[in-house]
């Protein structure tokens, strides 16, 4: 019990340290809000992906609810500029917190949870970075929103690497669904889920596919 509480407090502390670091950069160094937002997205998401390896599902669901409340308060009073300053209509941060608890309920398998959240954090983060650096000249539009072929390919490759990691280490056995279908459908979902809804849609799609392939 004491060890569980300690791990929970350390996990909370790590997340708030990342947010504090990003906020300092957003305020003191005037970093671009998209840069700090993606930094939080990738680092927090990658860290959260491994929570089931040392935290219970109940604790993860509770932390998800706590994060949703904290983010809602932050959005209401504009506390965290590092994740709320992007000038577009999105509630992605709130959906990101919701997805953690929802995947904990859907997956009940630590490797499925890990792969689902990593597809969101690393896949979406790498796609955004590559899109910014290499997206000019290969853009296309989905539902009026600009995407890039470079960013989509980056997401697909990242998702494939996550799927290979999952197949090799999860002990679930070889699965074409996990290896090929997940990257393709996750990339499609990343394209069509707009205004931050990809933060919920991507991990849900991955979790359902992997759960049904076990």
TORKOL-365341 format. One record per residue (C-alpha): residue number from 0; residue in one letter; y, z, x. Coordinates in Angstrom, 3 decimals, padded with zeros to 6 digits, always signed. Layout:
<sites>
@resi:NUM, resn:A, Y:Y, Z:Z, X:X
...
</sites>
This chain:
<sites>
@resi:0, resn:X, Y:+000.000, Z:+000.000, X:+000.000
@resi:1, resn:X, Y:+002.445, Z:+000.998, X:+002.751
@resi:2, resn:X, Y:+001.527, Z:-002.082, X:+004.779
@resi:3, resn:X, Y:+002.088, Z:-004.312, X:+001.745
@resi:4, resn:X, Y:+005.542, Z:-002.807, X:+001.179
@resi:5, resn:X, Y:+006.382, Z:-003.245, X:+004.856
@resi:6, resn:X, Y:+005.396, Z:-006.928, X:+004.836
@resi:7, resn:X, Y:+007.399, Z:-007.479, X:+001.645
@resi:8, resn:X, Y:+010.511, Z:-005.884, X:+003.129
@resi:9, resn:X, Y:+010.123, Z:-007.859, X:+006.350
@resi:10, resn:X, Y:+009.771, Z:-011.095, X:+004.360
@resi:11, resn:X, Y:+012.884, Z:-010.308, X:+002.334
@resi:12, resn:X, Y:+014.749, Z:-009.403, X:+005.492
@resi:13, resn:X, Y:+013.789, Z:-012.682, X:+007.160
@resi:14, resn:X, Y:+015.004, Z:-014.731, X:+004.185
@resi:15, resn:X, Y:+018.326, Z:-012.890, X:+003.983
@resi:16, resn:X, Y:+018.769, Z:-013.239, X:+007.752
@resi:17, resn:X, Y:+018.388, Z:-017.028, X:+007.415
@resi:18, resn:X, Y:+020.907, Z:-017.047, X:+004.556
@resi:19, resn:X, Y:+023.327, Z:-014.882, X:+006.559
@resi:20, resn:X, Y:+023.027, Z:-017.168, X:+009.598
@resi:21, resn:X, Y:+023.626, Z:-020.272, X:+007.463
@resi:22, resn:X, Y:+026.549, Z:-018.625, X:+005.683
@resi:23, resn:X, Y:+028.183, Z:-017.694, X:+008.994
@resi:24, resn:X, Y:+027.892, Z:-021.318, X:+010.060
@resi:25, resn:X, Y:+029.298, Z:-022.594, X:+006.782
@resi:26, resn:X, Y:+032.303, Z:-020.255, X:+006.859
@resi:27, resn:X, Y:+033.148, Z:-019.728, X:+010.531
@resi:28, resn:X, Y:+032.154, Z:-023.054, X:+012.040
@resi:29, resn:X, Y:+032.964, Z:-025.192, X:+009.003
@resi:30, resn:X, Y:+029.603, Z:-026.942, X:+009.109
@resi:31, resn:X, Y:+028.963, Z:-029.635, X:+006.536
@resi:32, resn:X, Y:+027.516, Z:-028.000, X:+003.378
@resi:33, resn:X, Y:+024.688, Z:-030.525, X:+003.188
@resi:34, resn:X, Y:+023.648, Z:-029.531, X:+006.725
@resi:35, resn:X, Y:+023.563, Z:-025.802, X:+005.989
@resi:36, resn:X, Y:+021.876, Z:-026.377, X:+002.612
@resi:37, resn:X, Y:+019.069, Z:-028.390, X:+004.191
@resi:38, resn:X, Y:+018.752, Z:-025.848, X:+007.014
@resi:39, resn:X, Y:+018.137, Z:-023.102, X:+004.437
@resi:40, resn:X, Y:+015.862, Z:-025.389, X:+002.420
@resi:41, resn:X, Y:+013.617, Z:-026.226, X:+005.395
@resi:42, resn:X, Y:+013.503, Z:-022.840, X:+007.136
@resi:43, resn:X, Y:+013.108, Z:-020.666, X:+004.050
@resi:44, resn:X, Y:+010.650, Z:-023.066, X:+002.427
@resi:45, resn:X, Y:+008.479, Z:-023.348, X:+005.538
@resi:46, resn:X, Y:+008.446, Z:-019.556, X:+005.904
@resi:47, resn:X, Y:+007.606, Z:-019.026, X:+002.223
@resi:48, resn:X, Y:+004.746, Z:-021.544, X:+002.446
@resi:49, resn:X, Y:+002.759, Z:-019.054, X:+004.524
@resi:50, resn:X, Y:+003.399, Z:-015.984, X:+002.353
@resi:51, resn:X, Y:-000.045, Z:-016.039, X:+000.668
@resi:52, resn:X, Y:-001.647, Z:-015.423, X:+004.061
@resi:53, resn:X, Y:-000.280, Z:-011.870, X:+004.049
@resi:54, resn:X, Y:+001.319, Z:-011.206, X:+000.619
@resi:55, resn:X, Y:-000.384, Z:-010.903, X:-002.771
@resi:56, resn:X, Y:+000.233, Z:-013.390, X:-005.567
@resi:57, resn:X, Y:+001.872, Z:-010.666, X:-007.640
@resi:58, resn:X, Y:+004.356, Z:-009.876, X:-004.868
@resi:59, resn:X, Y:+005.131, Z:-013.570, X:-004.353
@resi:60, resn:X, Y:+005.792, Z:-014.022, X:-008.086
@resi:61, resn:X, Y:+008.017, Z:-010.920, X:-008.074
@resi:62, resn:X, Y:+009.988, Z:-012.167, X:-005.058
@resi:63, resn:X, Y:+010.424, Z:-015.514, X:-006.811
@resi:64, resn:X, Y:+011.972, Z:-013.746, X:-009.800
@resi:65, resn:X, Y:+014.191, Z:-011.687, X:-007.499
@resi:66, resn:X, Y:+015.407, Z:-014.829, X:-005.744
@resi:67, resn:X, Y:+016.169, Z:-016.507, X:-009.076
@resi:68, resn:X, Y:+018.354, Z:-013.582, X:-010.114
@resi:69, resn:X, Y:+020.091, Z:-013.478, X:-006.722
@resi:70, resn:X, Y:+020.753, Z:-017.233, X:-006.760
@resi:71, resn:X, Y:+022.033, Z:-017.135, X:-010.351
@resi:72, resn:X, Y:+024.487, Z:-014.373, X:-009.399
@resi:73, resn:X, Y:+025.513, Z:-016.275, X:-006.270
@resi:74, resn:X, Y:+026.108, Z:-019.452, X:-008.285
@resi:75, resn:X, Y:+028.103, Z:-017.544, X:-010.915
@resi:76, resn:X, Y:+030.419, Z:-015.921, X:-008.373
@resi:77, resn:X, Y:+030.223, Z:-018.642, X:-005.658
@resi:78, resn:X, Y:+028.977, Z:-016.215, X:-003.023
@resi:79, resn:X, Y:+026.819, Z:-018.451, X:-000.820
@resi:80, resn:X, Y:+028.802, Z:-021.508, X:+000.197
@resi:81, resn:X, Y:+026.000, Z:-022.595, X:+002.523
@resi:82, resn:X, Y:+023.767, Z:-023.584, X:-000.405
@resi:83, resn:X, Y:+026.175, Z:-024.080, X:-003.335
@resi:84, resn:X, Y:+028.950, Z:-026.225, X:-001.880
@resi:85, resn:X, Y:+027.388, Z:-029.653, X:-002.317
@resi:86, resn:X, Y:+029.560, Z:-031.521, X:-004.770
@resi:87, resn:X, Y:+027.013, Z:-032.868, X:-007.223
@resi:88, resn:X, Y:+025.402, Z:-031.696, X:-010.422
@resi:89, resn:X, Y:+022.273, Z:-029.825, X:-009.367
@resi:90, resn:X, Y:+020.473, Z:-026.578, X:-009.971
@resi:91, resn:X, Y:+018.017, Z:-027.268, X:-007.182
@resi:92, resn:X, Y:+018.383, Z:-023.850, X:-005.563
@resi:93, resn:X, Y:+017.370, Z:-022.126, X:-008.798
@resi:94, resn:X, Y:+014.452, Z:-024.486, X:-009.320
@resi:95, resn:X, Y:+013.380, Z:-023.929, X:-005.715
@resi:96, resn:X, Y:+013.073, Z:-020.181, X:-006.389
@resi:97, resn:X, Y:+011.268, Z:-020.869, X:-009.678
@resi:98, resn:X, Y:+008.781, Z:-023.180, X:-007.976
@resi:99, resn:X, Y:+007.634, Z:-020.386, X:-005.640
@resi:100, resn:X, Y:+006.494, Z:-018.197, X:-008.520
@resi:101, resn:X, Y:+005.145, Z:-021.088, X:-010.571
@resi:102, resn:X, Y:+003.016, Z:-022.430, X:-007.715
@resi:103, resn:X, Y:+001.721, Z:-018.913, X:-007.070
@resi:104, resn:X, Y:+000.463, Z:-018.923, X:-010.666
@resi:105, resn:X, Y:-000.866, Z:-022.503, X:-010.584
@resi:106, resn:X, Y:-002.502, Z:-022.542, X:-007.170
@resi:107, resn:X, Y:-004.168, Z:-019.135, X:-006.591
@resi:108, resn:X, Y:-005.307, Z:-020.696, X:-003.313
@resi:109, resn:X, Y:-003.292, Z:-019.989, X:-000.193
@resi:110, resn:X, Y:-003.862, Z:-023.425, X:+001.323
@resi:111, resn:X, Y:-002.848, Z:-025.245, X:-001.864
@resi:112, resn:X, Y:+000.275, Z:-023.085, X:-002.063
@resi:113, resn:X, Y:+001.081, Z:-023.806, X:+001.572
@resi:114, resn:X, Y:+000.681, Z:-027.583, X:+001.196
@resi:115, resn:X, Y:+002.704, Z:-027.632, X:-002.046
@resi:116, resn:X, Y:+005.687, Z:-025.733, X:-000.645
@resi:117, resn:X, Y:+005.600, Z:-027.570, X:+002.711
@resi:118, resn:X, Y:+005.789, Z:-030.901, X:+000.892
@resi:119, resn:X, Y:+008.979, Z:-029.614, X:-000.678
@resi:120, resn:X, Y:+010.569, Z:-027.950, X:+002.343
@resi:121, resn:X, Y:+009.539, Z:-030.191, X:+005.243
@resi:122, resn:X, Y:+009.005, Z:-033.415, X:+003.315
@resi:123, resn:X, Y:+012.317, Z:-033.323, X:+001.499
@resi:124, resn:X, Y:+014.170, Z:-031.972, X:+004.551
@resi:125, resn:X, Y:+012.875, Z:-034.628, X:+006.939
@resi:126, resn:X, Y:+013.542, Z:-037.359, X:+004.352
@resi:127, resn:X, Y:+017.143, Z:-036.197, X:+003.962
@resi:128, resn:X, Y:+017.727, Z:-036.057, X:+007.735
@resi:129, resn:X, Y:+016.221, Z:-039.490, X:+008.379
@resi:130, resn:X, Y:+018.099, Z:-040.894, X:+005.397
@resi:131, resn:X, Y:+021.391, Z:-039.652, X:+006.852
@resi:132, resn:X, Y:+020.650, Z:-040.948, X:+010.354
@resi:133, resn:X, Y:+018.783, Z:-044.181, X:+009.593
@resi:134, resn:X, Y:+019.411, Z:-044.881, X:+005.915
@resi:135, resn:X, Y:+022.441, Z:-047.115, X:+006.229
@resi:136, resn:X, Y:+021.633, Z:-050.703, X:+005.331
@resi:137, resn:X, Y:+018.307, Z:-049.989, X:+003.608
@resi:138, resn:X, Y:+019.492, Z:-048.165, X:+000.508
@resi:139, resn:X, Y:+018.201, Z:-048.641, X:-003.006
@resi:140, resn:X, Y:+019.006, Z:-046.952, X:-006.304
@resi:141, resn:X, Y:+016.787, Z:-044.922, X:-008.641
@resi:142, resn:X, Y:+018.361, Z:-043.893, X:-011.953
@resi:143, resn:X, Y:+021.779, Z:-044.464, X:-010.398
@resi:144, resn:X, Y:+021.060, Z:-042.267, X:-007.365
@resi:145, resn:X, Y:+021.036, Z:-043.753, X:-003.873
@resi:146, resn:X, Y:+017.866, Z:-043.479, X:-001.810
@resi:147, resn:X, Y:+016.848, Z:-045.098, X:+001.452
@resi:148, resn:X, Y:+013.623, Z:-046.749, X:+002.533
@resi:149, resn:X, Y:+013.846, Z:-044.879, X:+005.836
@resi:150, resn:X, Y:+014.044, Z:-041.525, X:+004.042
@resi:151, resn:X, Y:+011.175, Z:-042.364, X:+001.698
@resi:152, resn:X, Y:+008.949, Z:-043.486, X:+004.586
@resi:153, resn:X, Y:+009.830, Z:-040.274, X:+006.447
@resi:154, resn:X, Y:+008.794, Z:-038.225, X:+003.415
@resi:155, resn:X, Y:+005.540, Z:-040.172, X:+003.097
@resi:156, resn:X, Y:+004.652, Z:-039.681, X:+006.781
@resi:157, resn:X, Y:+005.531, Z:-035.963, X:+006.680
@resi:158, resn:X, Y:+003.469, Z:-035.468, X:+003.534
@resi:159, resn:X, Y:+000.541, Z:-037.295, X:+005.127
@resi:160, resn:X, Y:+000.705, Z:-034.967, X:+008.159
@resi:161, resn:X, Y:+000.699, Z:-031.944, X:+005.836
@resi:162, resn:X, Y:-002.306, Z:-033.382, X:+003.965
@resi:163, resn:X, Y:-004.204, Z:-033.903, X:+007.229
@resi:164, resn:X, Y:-003.441, Z:-030.294, X:+008.229
@resi:165, resn:X, Y:-004.657, Z:-029.136, X:+004.811
@resi:166, resn:X, Y:-007.914, Z:-031.132, X:+004.975
@resi:167, resn:X, Y:-008.702, Z:-030.000, X:+008.536
@resi:168, resn:X, Y:-007.957, Z:-026.283, X:+008.182
@resi:169, resn:X, Y:-008.386, Z:-025.337, X:+004.515
@resi:170, resn:X, Y:-012.159, Z:-025.553, X:+004.524
@resi:171, resn:X, Y:-012.093, Z:-027.382, X:+001.194
@resi:172, resn:X, Y:-013.864, Z:-030.420, X:+002.618
@resi:173, resn:X, Y:-012.738, Z:-034.022, X:+002.918
@resi:174, resn:X, Y:-010.831, Z:-035.366, X:-000.066
@resi:175, resn:X, Y:-009.238, Z:-038.769, X:-000.521
@resi:176, resn:X, Y:-007.033, Z:-037.254, X:-003.213
@resi:177, resn:X, Y:-005.683, Z:-034.687, X:-000.759
@resi:178, resn:X, Y:-005.351, Z:-037.152, X:+002.102
@resi:179, resn:X, Y:-003.861, Z:-040.215, X:+000.421
@resi:180, resn:X, Y:-003.037, Z:-039.617, X:-003.242
@resi:181, resn:X, Y:-000.917, Z:-036.511, X:-002.599
@resi:182, resn:X, Y:+001.508, Z:-038.204, X:-000.128
@resi:183, resn:X, Y:+001.959, Z:-041.260, X:-002.370
@resi:184, resn:X, Y:+002.540, Z:-039.362, X:-005.623
@resi:185, resn:X, Y:+004.689, Z:-036.746, X:-003.896
@resi:186, resn:X, Y:+006.884, Z:-039.528, X:-002.467
@resi:187, resn:X, Y:+007.139, Z:-041.170, X:-005.888
@resi:188, resn:X, Y:+008.087, Z:-037.819, X:-007.413
@resi:189, resn:X, Y:+010.735, Z:-037.253, X:-004.719
@resi:190, resn:X, Y:+012.284, Z:-040.583, X:-005.709
@resi:191, resn:X, Y:+012.359, Z:-040.201, X:-009.473
@resi:192, resn:X, Y:+013.101, Z:-036.465, X:-009.783
@resi:193, resn:X, Y:+016.897, Z:-036.269, X:-009.567
@resi:194, resn:X, Y:+019.615, Z:-033.620, X:-009.617
@resi:195, resn:X, Y:+017.495, Z:-031.045, X:-007.831
@resi:196, resn:X, Y:+014.507, Z:-031.296, X:-010.170
@resi:197, resn:X, Y:+012.404, Z:-032.468, X:-007.209
@resi:198, resn:X, Y:+012.469, Z:-028.840, X:-006.029
@resi:199, resn:X, Y:+010.176, Z:-028.044, X:-008.927
@resi:200, resn:X, Y:+008.441, Z:-031.366, X:-009.532
@resi:201, resn:X, Y:+007.166, Z:-032.008, X:-005.985
@resi:202, resn:X, Y:+005.267, Z:-028.728, X:-005.478
@resi:203, resn:X, Y:+003.890, Z:-028.800, X:-009.039
@resi:204, resn:X, Y:+002.519, Z:-032.338, X:-008.577
@resi:205, resn:X, Y:+000.962, Z:-031.445, X:-005.208
@resi:206, resn:X, Y:-000.520, Z:-028.183, X:-006.499
@resi:207, resn:X, Y:-002.105, Z:-029.853, X:-009.539
@resi:208, resn:X, Y:-003.572, Z:-032.679, X:-007.457
@resi:209, resn:X, Y:-005.038, Z:-030.375, X:-004.816
@resi:210, resn:X, Y:-006.318, Z:-027.834, X:-007.340
@resi:211, resn:X, Y:-008.160, Z:-030.558, X:-009.230
@resi:212, resn:X, Y:-009.596, Z:-031.963, X:-005.986
@resi:213, resn:X, Y:-011.185, Z:-028.645, X:-004.896
</sites>
